[in-house]
Amino acid sequence: MATQPAGADSVRERCGECGHTTSHRVRVEIRTESQTAENAQFSREPYRVSTCSECGTESVTRMNNA
Ligand SMILES: [Zn+2]
């Protein structure tokens, strides 16, 4: 079912759901971490989102790990 375009943004990574290395589509999203509205505008963080082309599971990794 997964018709995957031979895109340059397709990478091979280990998928926790599949339990082996599969092809993933990777994108970057800016997500706002706003539990409280207090400093919401300062808590926009880039996240790396990789989607397994086998099972569709998304793995989200925060890019600012400092
Ligand atoms: Zn998977």
N, CA, C, O and the ligand as a Tripos MOL2 file, in Angstrom:
@<TRIPOS>MOLECULE
protein
  265   263    67     0     0
PROTEIN
NO_CHARGES

@<TRIPOS>ATOM
      1 N           0.8210   -1.2070    0.0000 N.3       1 MET1
      2 CA          0.0000    0.0000    0.0000 C.3       1 MET1
      3 C           0.8510    1.2500    0.0000 C.2       1 MET1
      4 O           0.4630    2.2880   -0.5360 O.2       1 MET1
      5 N           2.0000    1.1350    0.6020 N.am      2 ALA2
      6 CA          2.8430    2.3070    0.6830 C.3       2 ALA2
      7 C           3.5500    2.5260   -0.6380 C.2       2 ALA2
      8 O           4.5920    1.9320   -0.9160 O.2       2 ALA2
      9 N           2.9690    3.3760   -1.4300 N.am      3 THR3
     10 CA          3.6780    3.7720   -2.6320 C.3       3 THR3
     11 C           4.6210    4.8780   -2.2240 C.2       3 THR3
     12 O           4.1830    5.9610   -1.8370 O.2       3 THR3
     13 N           5.8760    4.6240   -2.3030 N.am      4 GLN4
     14 CA          6.7840    5.6650   -1.8760 C.3       4 GLN4
     15 C           7.5100    6.2810   -3.0430 C.2       4 GLN4
     16 O           8.1450    5.5950   -3.8440 O.2       4 GLN4
     17 N           7.4040    7.5820   -3.1210 N.am      5 PRO5
     18 CA          8.1640    8.2890   -4.1400 C.3       5 PRO5
     19 C           9.6360    8.1840   -3.8110 C.2       5 PRO5
     20 O          10.0220    8.2040   -2.6420 O.2       5 PRO5
     21 N          10.4320    8.0750   -4.8090 N.am      6 ALA6
     22 CA         11.8700    7.9760   -4.5790 C.3       6 ALA6
     23 C          12.4150    9.3520   -4.2480 C.2       6 ALA6
     24 O          13.2840    9.8910   -4.9330 O.2       6 ALA6
     25 N          11.8740    9.8970   -3.1760 N.am      7 GLY7
     26 CA         12.2480   11.2480   -2.8010 C.3       7 GLY7
     27 C          13.5570   11.2770   -2.0550 C.2       7 GLY7
     28 O          13.9980   10.2780   -1.4880 O.2       7 GLY7
     29 N          14.1610   12.4290   -2.0670 N.am      8 ALA8
     30 CA         15.4360   12.5760   -1.3940 C.3       8 ALA8
     31 C          15.2520   12.6820    0.1130 C.2       8 ALA8
     32 O          16.2130   12.5700    0.8750 O.2       8 ALA8
     33 N          14.0090   12.9000    0.5390 N.am      9 ASP9
     34 CA         13.7750   13.0440    1.9700 C.3       9 ASP9
     35 C          13.3360   11.7230    2.6020 C.2       9 ASP9
     36 O          12.8140   11.6930    3.7160 O.2       9 ASP9
     37 N          13.5590   10.6460    1.8750 N.am     10 SER10
     38 CA         13.2510    9.3330    2.4170 C.3      10 SER10
     39 C          14.5260    8.7290    2.9940 C.2      10 SER10
     40 O          15.5220    8.5600    2.2910 O.2      10 SER10
     41 N          14.4800    8.4120    4.2690 N.am     11 VAL11
     42 CA         15.6670    7.8730    4.9190 C.3      11 VAL11
     43 C          15.3290    6.5280    5.5530 C.2      11 VAL11
     44 O          14.1690    6.2250    5.8340 O.2      11 VAL11
     45 N          16.3410    5.7580    5.7630 N.am     12 ARG12
     46 CA         16.1230    4.4630    6.4010 C.3      12 ARG12
     47 C          16.4960    4.5620    7.8670 C.2      12 ARG12
     48 O          17.6160    4.9220    8.2310 O.2      12 ARG12
     49 N          15.5170    4.2310    8.6940 N.am     13 GLU13
     50 CA         15.7290    4.2910   10.1300 C.3      13 GLU13
     51 C          15.0630    3.0990   10.7790 C.2      13 GLU13
     52 O          14.2390    2.4160   10.1700 O.2      13 GLU13
     53 N          15.4290    2.8620   12.0150 N.am     14 ARG14
     54 CA         14.7910    1.7840   12.7500 C.3      14 ARG14
     55 C          13.4270    2.2560   13.2360 C.2      14 ARG14
     56 O          13.2960    3.3500   13.7850 O.2      14 ARG14
     57 N          12.4230    1.4290   13.0320 N.am     15 CYS15
     58 CA         11.0850    1.7300   13.5090 C.3      15 CYS15
     59 C          10.7750    0.8490   14.7120 C.2      15 CYS15
     60 O          10.9110   -0.3730   14.6500 O.2      15 CYS15
     61 N          10.3610    1.4740   15.7960 N.am     16 GLY16
     62 CA         10.0500    0.7300   17.0060 C.3      16 GLY16
     63 C           8.8390   -0.1720   16.8410 C.2      16 GLY16
     64 O           8.7470   -1.2230   17.4760 O.2      16 GLY16
     65 N           7.9190    0.2380   15.9940 N.am     17 GLU17
     66 CA          6.7250   -0.5620   15.7620 C.3      17 GLU17
     67 C           7.0270   -1.7760   14.8990 C.2      17 GLU17
     68 O           6.6370   -2.8970   15.2260 O.2      17 GLU17
     69 N           7.7190   -1.5450   13.8020 N.am     18 CYS18
     70 CA          8.0540   -2.6330   12.8820 C.3      18 CYS18
     71 C           9.1460   -3.5330   13.4700 C.2      18 CYS18
     72 O           9.1990   -4.7330   13.1990 O.2      18 CYS18
     73 N          10.0030   -2.9260   14.2720 N.am     19 GLY19
     74 CA         11.0670   -3.6870   14.9030 C.3      19 GLY19
     75 C          12.2710   -3.9110   14.0050 C.2      19 GLY19
     76 O          13.1620   -4.6980   14.3240 O.2      19 GLY19
     77 N          12.2880   -3.2220   12.8950 N.am     20 HIS20
     78 CA         13.4500   -3.3200   12.0150 C.3      20 HIS20
     79 C          13.5870   -2.0180   11.2330 C.2      20 HIS20
     80 O          12.7830   -1.0980   11.3870 O.2      20 HIS20
     81 N          14.5960   -1.9570   10.4110 N.am     21 THR21
     82 CA         14.8680   -0.7360    9.6760 C.3      21 THR21
     83 C          13.9380   -0.6110    8.4800 C.2      21 THR21
     84 O          13.8410   -1.5140    7.6480 O.2      21 THR21
     85 N          13.2660    0.5110    8.4120 N.am     22 THR22
     86 CA         12.3280    0.7490    7.3170 C.3      22 THR22
     87 C          12.5870    2.1200    6.7190 C.2      22 THR22
     88 O          13.3920    2.8980    7.2300 O.2      22 THR22
     89 N          11.8990    2.3960    5.6400 N.am     23 SER23
     90 CA         12.0080    3.7050    5.0160 C.3      23 SER23
     91 C          11.0950    4.6910    5.7440 C.2      23 SER23
     92 O           9.9490    4.3770    6.0640 O.2      23 SER23
     93 N          11.6160    5.8680    5.9950 N.am     24 HIS24
     94 CA         10.8440    6.9020    6.6870 C.3      24 HIS24
     95 C          10.8370    8.1930    5.8790 C.2      24 HIS24
     96 O          11.8030    8.5250    5.1930 O.2      24 HIS24
     97 N           9.7460    8.8950    5.9750 N.am     25 ARG25
     98 CA          9.7030   10.2460    5.4410 C.3      25 ARG25
     99 C           9.9490   11.2060    6.6090 C.2      25 ARG25
    100 O           9.3620   11.0630    7.6820 O.2      25 ARG25
    101 N          10.8090   12.1640    6.3830 N.am     26 VAL26
    102 CA         11.2130   13.0570    7.4590 C.3      26 VAL26
    103 C          10.7980   14.4830    7.1430 C.2      26 VAL26
    104 O          10.9730   14.9640    6.0240 O.2      26 VAL26
    105 N          10.2500   15.1420    8.1370 N.am     27 ARG27
    106 CA          9.9490   16.5530    7.9840 C.3      27 ARG27
    107 C          10.2440   17.2480    9.3050 C.2      27 ARG27
    108 O          10.4140   16.6020   10.3390 O.2      27 ARG27
    109 N          10.3020   18.5700    9.2540 N.am     28 VAL28
    110 CA         10.5350   19.3550   10.4590 C.3      28 VAL28
    111 C           9.3010   20.1880   10.7370 C.2      28 VAL28
    112 O           8.7800   20.8640    9.8500 O.2      28 VAL28
    113 N           8.8500   20.1350   11.9460 N.am     29 GLU29
    114 CA          7.6900   20.9270   12.3410 C.3      29 GLU29
    115 C           8.0670   21.8410   13.4970 C.2      29 GLU29
    116 O           8.8750   21.4890   14.3570 O.2      29 GLU29
    117 N           7.4680   23.0090   13.4960 N.am     30 ILE30
    118 CA          7.5980   23.8880   14.6570 C.3      30 ILE30
    119 C           6.3580   23.6710   15.5120 C.2      30 ILE30
    120 O           5.2350   23.9550   15.0950 O.2      30 ILE30
    121 N           6.5830   23.1720   16.6870 N.am     31 ARG31
    122 CA          5.4520   22.9250   17.5790 C.3      31 ARG31
    123 C           5.5470   23.8310   18.7860 C.2      31 ARG31
    124 O           6.6320   24.0890   19.3070 O.2      31 ARG31
    125 N           4.4260   24.2970   19.2110 N.am     32 THR32
    126 CA          4.3970   25.1820   20.3660 C.3      32 THR32
    127 C           4.1000   24.3860   21.6220 C.2      32 THR32
    128 O           3.0790   23.7080   21.7450 O.2      32 THR32
    129 N           5.0340   24.4990   22.5420 N.am     33 GLU33
    130 CA          4.8260   23.8240   23.8190 C.3      33 GLU33
    131 C           4.1990   24.8180   24.7710 C.2      33 GLU33
    132 O           4.8960   25.6050   25.4120 O.2      33 GLU33
    133 N           2.9150   24.7800   24.8610 N.am     34 SER34
    134 CA          2.2580   25.7630   25.7110 C.3      34 SER34
    135 C           1.3280   25.0820   26.7030 C.2      34 SER34
    136 O           0.1230   24.9670   26.4790 O.2      34 SER34
    137 N           1.8970   24.6510   27.7640 N.am     35 GLN35
    138 CA          1.0770   24.1460   28.8640 C.3      35 GLN35
    139 C           0.3960   25.3370   29.5260 C.2      35 GLN35
    140 O          -0.7970   25.3120   29.8290 O.2      35 GLN35
    141 N           1.1770   26.3570   29.7340 N.am     36 THR36
    142 CA          0.6360   27.6030   30.2570 C.3      36 THR36
    143 C           0.8060   28.6580   29.1810 C.2      36 THR36
    144 O           1.7390   28.5940   28.3810 O.2      36 THR36
    145 N          -0.0770   29.6100   29.1640 N.am     37 ALA37
    146 CA         -0.0240   30.6450   28.1290 C.3      37 ALA37
    147 C           1.0590   31.6740   28.4240 C.2      37 ALA37
    148 O           1.3210   32.5620   27.6130 O.2      37 ALA37
    149 N           1.6670   31.5520   29.5560 N.am     38 GLU38
    150 CA          2.5590   32.5930   30.0400 C.3      38 GLU38
    151 C           3.6590   32.9700   29.0530 C.2      38 GLU38
    152 O           3.7710   34.1290   28.6520 O.2      38 GLU38
    153 N           4.4680   31.9890   28.6660 N.am     39 ASN39
    154 CA          5.5130   32.3160   27.6980 C.3      39 ASN39
    155 C           5.4030   31.4270   26.4680 C.2      39 ASN39
    156 O           6.3870   30.8590   25.9940 O.2      39 ASN39
    157 N           4.2100   31.3280   25.9810 N.am     40 ALA40
    158 CA          3.9640   30.4480   24.8390 C.3      40 ALA40
    159 C           4.7410   30.8800   23.6130 C.2      40 ALA40
    160 O           5.1960   30.0410   22.8360 O.2      40 ALA40
    161 N           4.8960   32.1670   23.4350 N.am     41 GLN41
    162 CA          5.5700   32.6190   22.2220 C.3      41 GLN41
    163 C           7.0640   32.3520   22.2600 C.2      41 GLN41
    164 O           7.7430   32.4880   21.2420 O.2      41 GLN41
    165 N           7.5760   31.9790   23.4010 N.am     42 PHE42
    166 CA          8.9980   31.6760   23.4840 C.3      42 PHE42
    167 C           9.2720   30.1910   23.5390 C.2      42 PHE42
    168 O          10.4160   29.7680   23.7030 O.2      42 PHE42
    169 N           8.2370   29.4120   23.4040 N.am     43 SER43
    170 CA          8.4360   27.9750   23.5540 C.3      43 SER43
    171 C           8.1410   27.2160   22.2680 C.2      43 SER43
    172 O           7.7080   26.0640   22.2910 O.2      43 SER43
    173 N           8.3830   27.8840   21.1520 N.am     44 ARG44
    174 CA          8.2080   27.1960   19.8730 C.3      44 ARG44
    175 C           9.4830   26.4490   19.5450 C.2      44 ARG44
    176 O          10.5430   27.0530   19.3830 O.2      44 ARG44
    177 N           9.3820   25.1610   19.4500 N.am     45 GLU45
    178 CA         10.5650   24.3380   19.2610 C.3      45 GLU45
    179 C          10.4640   23.5520   17.9640 C.2      45 GLU45
    180 O           9.3920   23.0710   17.5960 O.2      45 GLU45
    181 N          11.5910   23.4270   17.2780 N.am     46 PRO46
    182 CA         11.5930   22.5840   16.0780 C.3      46 PRO46
    183 C          11.6540   21.1040   16.4480 C.2      46 PRO46
    184 O          12.4430   20.6790   17.2910 O.2      46 PRO46
    185 N          10.8050   20.3540   15.7950 N.am     47 TYR47
    186 CA         10.8010   18.9180   16.0120 C.3      47 TYR47
    187 C          11.0300   18.2130   14.6920 C.2      47 TYR47
    188 O          10.5410   18.6310   13.6420 O.2      47 TYR47
    189 N          11.7720   17.1520   14.7740 N.am     48 ARG48
    190 CA         11.9980   16.3150   13.6030 C.3      48 ARG48
    191 C          10.9790   15.1830   13.6710 C.2      48 ARG48
    192 O          10.9540   14.4070   14.6260 O.2      48 ARG48
    193 N          10.1430   15.1030   12.6480 N.am     49 VAL49
    194 CA          9.0990   14.0890   12.6230 C.3      49 VAL49
    195 C           9.4130   13.1060   11.5010 C.2      49 VAL49
    196 O           9.4800   13.4870   10.3320 O.2      49 VAL49
    197 N           9.5990   11.8670   11.8570 N.am     50 SER50
    198 CA          9.8390   10.8500   10.8300 C.3      50 SER50
    199 C           8.6790    9.8600   10.8470 C.2      50 SER50
    200 O           8.2830    9.3570   11.8980 O.2      50 SER50
    201 N           8.1450    9.5940    9.6550 N.am     51 THR51
    202 CA          6.9950    8.7200    9.5290 C.3      51 THR51
    203 C           7.4000    7.4290    8.8300 C.2      51 THR51
    204 O           7.9320    7.4520    7.7210 O.2      51 THR51
    205 N           7.1480    6.3240    9.4770 N.am     52 CYS52
    206 CA          7.4610    5.0270    8.9000 C.3      52 CYS52
    207 C           6.5440    4.7520    7.7170 C.2      52 CYS52
    208 O           5.3230    4.8640    7.8290 O.2      52 CYS52
    209 N           7.1320    4.3960    6.5960 N.am     53 SER53
    210 CA          6.3070    4.1360    5.4210 C.3      53 SER53
    211 C           5.6730    2.7550    5.4650 C.2      53 SER53
    212 O           4.8180    2.4390    4.6380 O.2      53 SER53
    213 N           6.0820    1.9370    6.4150 N.am     54 GLU54
    214 CA          5.5140    0.6020    6.5500 C.3      54 GLU54
    215 C           4.2390    0.6200    7.3820 C.2      54 GLU54
    216 O           3.2130    0.0770    6.9720 O.2      54 GLU54
    217 N           4.3100    1.2500    8.5560 N.am     55 CYS55
    218 CA          3.1790    1.1940    9.4860 C.3      55 CYS55
    219 C           2.5890    2.5650    9.7730 C.2      55 CYS55
    220 O           1.5260    2.6590   10.3870 O.2      55 CYS55
    221 N           3.2530    3.6250    9.3450 N.am     56 GLY56
    222 CA          2.7120    4.9640    9.5250 C.3      56 GLY56
    223 C           2.9860    5.5780   10.8820 C.2      56 GLY56
    224 O           2.4900    6.6650   11.1800 O.2      56 GLY56
    225 N           3.7610    4.9060   11.7030 N.am     57 THR57
    226 CA          4.0730    5.4540   13.0160 C.3      57 THR57
    227 C           4.9840    6.6630   12.9000 C.2      57 THR57
    228 O           5.9710    6.6490   12.1640 O.2      57 THR57
    229 N           4.6390    7.7000   13.6330 N.am     58 GLU58
    230 CA          5.4680    8.8950   13.6350 C.3      58 GLU58
    231 C           6.3880    8.9050   14.8390 C.2      58 GLU58
    232 O           5.9540    8.6800   15.9680 O.2      58 GLU58
    233 N           7.6490    9.1640   14.5930 N.am     59 SER59
    234 CA          8.6060    9.3390   15.6710 C.3      59 SER59
    235 C           8.9690   10.8070   15.7320 C.2      59 SER59
    236 O           9.4490   11.3780   14.7520 O.2      59 SER59
    237 N           8.7410   11.4150   16.8750 N.am     60 VAL60
    238 CA          9.0000   12.8330   17.0180 C.3      60 VAL60
    239 C          10.2100   13.0360   17.9140 C.2      60 VAL60
    240 O          10.2650   12.5360   19.0380 O.2      60 VAL60
    241 N          11.1710   13.7760   17.3980 N.am     61 THR61
    242 CA         12.3830   14.0550   18.1540 C.3      61 THR61
    243 C          12.5710   15.5480   18.2580 C.2      61 THR61
    244 O          12.5550   16.2690   17.2600 O.2      61 THR61
    245 N          12.7500   15.9980   19.4810 N.am     62 ARG62
    246 CA         13.0210   17.4140   19.6720 C.3      62 ARG62
    247 C          14.4260   17.7220   19.1830 C.2      62 ARG62
    248 O          15.3720   17.0040   19.5070 O.2      62 ARG62
    249 N          14.5640   18.7840   18.4080 N.am     63 MET63
    250 CA         15.8680   19.0580   17.8060 C.3      63 MET63
    251 C          16.7730   19.8460   18.7260 C.2      63 MET63
    252 O          17.9950   19.7790   18.5970 O.2      63 MET63
    253 N          16.2030   20.5830   19.6450 N.am     64 ASN64
    254 CA         17.0100   21.3360   20.5950 C.3      64 ASN64
    255 C          17.2270   20.5120   21.8490 C.2      64 ASN64
    256 O          16.3950   20.4940   22.7560 O.2      64 ASN64
    257 N          18.3410   19.8450   21.8810 N.am     65 ASN65
    258 CA         18.6070   18.9860   23.0290 C.3      65 ASN65
    259 C          19.6230   19.5850   23.9810 C.2      65 ASN65
    260 O          20.1630   18.8900   24.8410 O.2      65 ASN65
    261 N          19.8750   20.8430   23.8320 N.am     66 ALA66
    262 CA         20.9030   21.4780   24.6370 C.3      66 ALA66
    263 C          20.5630   21.4330   26.1190 C.2      66 ALA66
    264 O          21.3310   21.9290   26.9440 O.2      66 ALA66
    265 ZN          7.0210    0.9660   11.1920 Zn       67 ZN67
@<TRIPOS>BOND
     1     1     2 1
     2     2     3 1
     3     3     4 2
     4     3     5 am
     5     5     6 1
     6     6     7 1
     7     7     8 2
     8     7     9 am
     9     9    10 1
    10    10    11 1
    11    11    12 2
    12    11    13 am
    13    13    14 1
    14    14    15 1
    15    15    16 2
    16    15    17 am
    17    17    18 1
    18    18    19 1
    19    19    20 2
    20    19    21 am
    21    21    22 1
    22    22    23 1
    23    23    24 2
    24    23    25 am
    25    25    26 1
    26    26    27 1
    27    27    28 2
    28    27    29 am
    29    29    30 1
    30    30    31 1
    31    31    32 2
    32    31    33 am
    33    33    34 1
    34    34    35 1
    35    35    36 2
    36    35    37 am
    37    37    38 1
    38    38    39 1
    39    39    40 2
    40    39    41 am
    41    41    42 1
    42    42    43 1
    43    43    44 2
    44    43    45 am
    45    45    46 1
    46    46    47 1
    47    47    48 2
    48    47    49 am
    49    49    50 1
    50    50    51 1
    51    51    52 2
    52    51    53 am
    53    53    54 1
    54    54    55 1
    55    55    56 2
    56    55    57 am
    57    57    58 1
    58    58    59 1
    59    59    60 2
    60    59    61 am
    61    61    62 1
    62    62    63 1
    63    63    64 2
    64    63    65 am
    65    65    66 1
    66    66    67 1
    67    67    68 2
    68    67    69 am
    69    69    70 1
    70    70    71 1
    71    71    72 2
    72    71    73 am
    73    73    74 1
    74    74    75 1
    75    75    76 2
    76    75    77 am
    77    77    78 1
    78    78    79 1
    79    79    80 2
    80    79    81 am
    81    81    82 1
    82    82    83 1
    83    83    84 2
    84    83    85 am
    85    85    86 1
    86    86    87 1
    87    87    88 2
    88    87    89 am
    89    89    90 1
    90    90    91 1
    91    91    92 2
    92    91    93 am
    93    93    94 1
    94    94    95 1
    95    95    96 2
    96    95    97 am
    97    97    98 1
    98    98    99 1
    99    99   100 2
   100    99   101 am
   101   101   102 1
   102   102   103 1
   103   103   104 2
   104   103   105 am
   105   105   106 1
   106   106   107 1
   107   107   108 2
   108   107   109 am
   109   109   110 1
   110   110   111 1
   111   111   112 2
   112   111   113 am
   113   113   114 1
   114   114   115 1
   115   115   116 2
   116   115   117 am
   117   117   118 1
   118   118   119 1
   119   119   120 2
   120   119   121 am
   121   121   122 1
   122   122   123 1
   123   123   124 2
   124   123   125 am
   125   125   126 1
   126   126   127 1
   127   127   128 2
   128   127   129 am
   129   129   130 1
   130   130   131 1
   131   131   132 2
   132   131   133 am
   133   133   134 1
   134   134   135 1
   135   135   136 2
   136   135   137 am
   137   137   138 1
   138   138   139 1
   139   139   140 2
   140   139   141 am
   141   141   142 1
   142   142   143 1
   143   143   144 2
   144   143   145 am
   145   145   146 1
   146   146   147 1
   147   147   148 2
   148   147   149 am
   149   149   150 1
   150   150   151 1
   151   151   152 2
   152   151   153 am
   153   153   154 1
   154   154   155 1
   155   155   156 2
   156   155   157 am
   157   157   158 1
   158   158   159 1
   159   159   160 2
   160   159   161 am
   161   161   162 1
   162   162   163 1
   163   163   164 2
   164   163   165 am
   165   165   166 1
   166   166   167 1
   167   167   168 2
   168   167   169 am
   169   169   170 1
   170   170   171 1
   171   171   172 2
   172   171   173 am
   173   173   174 1
   174   174   175 1
   175   175   176 2
   176   175   177 am
   177   177   178 1
   178   178   179 1
   179   179   180 2
   180   179   181 am
   181   181   182 1
   182   182   183 1
   183   183   184 2
   184   183   185 am
   185   185   186 1
   186   186   187 1
   187   187   188 2
   188   187   189 am
   189   189   190 1
   190   190   191 1
   191   191   192 2
   192   191   193 am
   193   193   194 1
   194   194   195 1
   195   195   196 2
   196   195   197 am
   197   197   198 1
   198   198   199 1
   199   199   200 2
   200   199   201 am
   201   201   202 1
   202   202   203 1
   203   203   204 2
   204   203   205 am
   205   205   206 1
   206   206   207 1
   207   207   208 2
   208   207   209 am
   209   209   210 1
   210   210   211 1
   211   211   212 2
   212   211   213 am
   213   213   214 1
   214   214   215 1
   215   215   216 2
   216   215   217 am
   217   217   218 1
   218   218   219 1
   219   219   220 2
   220   219   221 am
   221   221   222 1
   222   222   223 1
   223   223   224 2
   224   223   225 am
   225   225   226 1
   226   226   227 1
   227   227   228 2
   228   227   229 am
   229   229   230 1
   230   230   231 1
   231   231   232 2
   232   231   233 am
   233   233   234 1
   234   234   235 1
   235   235   236 2
   236   235   237 am
   237   237   238 1
   238   238   239 1
   239   239   240 2
   240   239   241 am
   241   241   242 1
   242   242   243 1
   243   243   244 2
   244   243   245 am
   245   245   246 1
   246   246   247 1
   247   247   248 2
   248   247   249 am
   249   249   250 1
   250   250   251 1
   251   251   252 2
   252   251   253 am
   253   253   254 1
   254   254   255 1
   255   255   256 2
   256   255   257 am
   257   257   258 1
   258   258   259 1
   259   259   260 2
   260   259   261 am
   261   261   262 1
   262   262   263 1
   263   263   264 2
@<TRIPOS>SUBSTRUCTURE
     1 MET1         2 RESIDUE 1 A MET
     2 ALA2         6 RESIDUE 1 A ALA
     3 THR3        10 RESIDUE 1 A THR
     4 GLN4        14 RESIDUE 1 A GLN
     5 PRO5        18 RESIDUE 1 A PRO
     6 ALA6        22 RESIDUE 1 A ALA
     7 GLY7        26 RESIDUE 1 A GLY
     8 ALA8        30 RESIDUE 1 A ALA
     9 ASP9        34 RESIDUE 1 A ASP
    10 SER10       38 RESIDUE 1 A SER
    11 VAL11       42 RESIDUE 1 A VAL
    12 ARG12       46 RESIDUE 1 A ARG
    13 GLU13       50 RESIDUE 1 A GLU
    14 ARG14       54 RESIDUE 1 A ARG
    15 CYS15       58 RESIDUE 1 A CYS
    16 GLY16       62 RESIDUE 1 A GLY
    17 GLU17       66 RESIDUE 1 A GLU
    18 CYS18       70 RESIDUE 1 A CYS
    19 GLY19       74 RESIDUE 1 A GLY
    20 HIS20       78 RESIDUE 1 A HIS
    21 THR21       82 RESIDUE 1 A THR
    22 THR22       86 RESIDUE 1 A THR
    23 SER23       90 RESIDUE 1 A SER
    24 HIS24       94 RESIDUE 1 A HIS
    25 ARG25       98 RESIDUE 1 A ARG
    26 VAL26      102 RESIDUE 1 A VAL
    27 ARG27      106 RESIDUE 1 A ARG
    28 VAL28      110 RESIDUE 1 A VAL
    29 GLU29      114 RESIDUE 1 A GLU
    30 ILE30      118 RESIDUE 1 A ILE
    31 ARG31      122 RESIDUE 1 A ARG
    32 THR32      126 RESIDUE 1 A THR
    33 GLU33      130 RESIDUE 1 A GLU
    34 SER34      134 RESIDUE 1 A SER
    35 GLN35      138 RESIDUE 1 A GLN
    36 THR36      142 RESIDUE 1 A THR
    37 ALA37      146 RESIDUE 1 A ALA
    38 GLU38      150 RESIDUE 1 A GLU
    39 ASN39      154 RESIDUE 1 A ASN
    40 ALA40      158 RESIDUE 1 A ALA
    41 GLN41      162 RESIDUE 1 A GLN
    42 PHE42      166 RESIDUE 1 A PHE
    43 SER43      170 RESIDUE 1 A SER
    44 ARG44      174 RESIDUE 1 A ARG
    45 GLU45      178 RESIDUE 1 A GLU
    46 PRO46      182 RESIDUE 1 A PRO
    47 TYR47      186 RESIDUE 1 A TYR
    48 ARG48      190 RESIDUE 1 A ARG
    49 VAL49      194 RESIDUE 1 A VAL
    50 SER50      198 RESIDUE 1 A SER
    51 THR51      202 RESIDUE 1 A THR
    52 CYS52      206 RESIDUE 1 A CYS
    53 SER53      210 RESIDUE 1 A SER
    54 GLU54      214 RESIDUE 1 A GLU
    55 CYS55      218 RESIDUE 1 A CYS
    56 GLY56      222 RESIDUE 1 A GLY
    57 THR57      226 RESIDUE 1 A THR
    58 GLU58      230 RESIDUE 1 A GLU
    59 SER59      234 RESIDUE 1 A SER
    60 VAL60      238 RESIDUE 1 A VAL
    61 THR61      242 RESIDUE 1 A THR
    62 ARG62      246 RESIDUE 1 A ARG
    63 MET63      250 RESIDUE 1 A MET
    64 ASN64      254 RESIDUE 1 A ASN
    65 ASN65      258 RESIDUE 1 A ASN
    66 ALA66      262 RESIDUE 1 A ALA
    67 ZN67       265 GROUP 0 **** ****
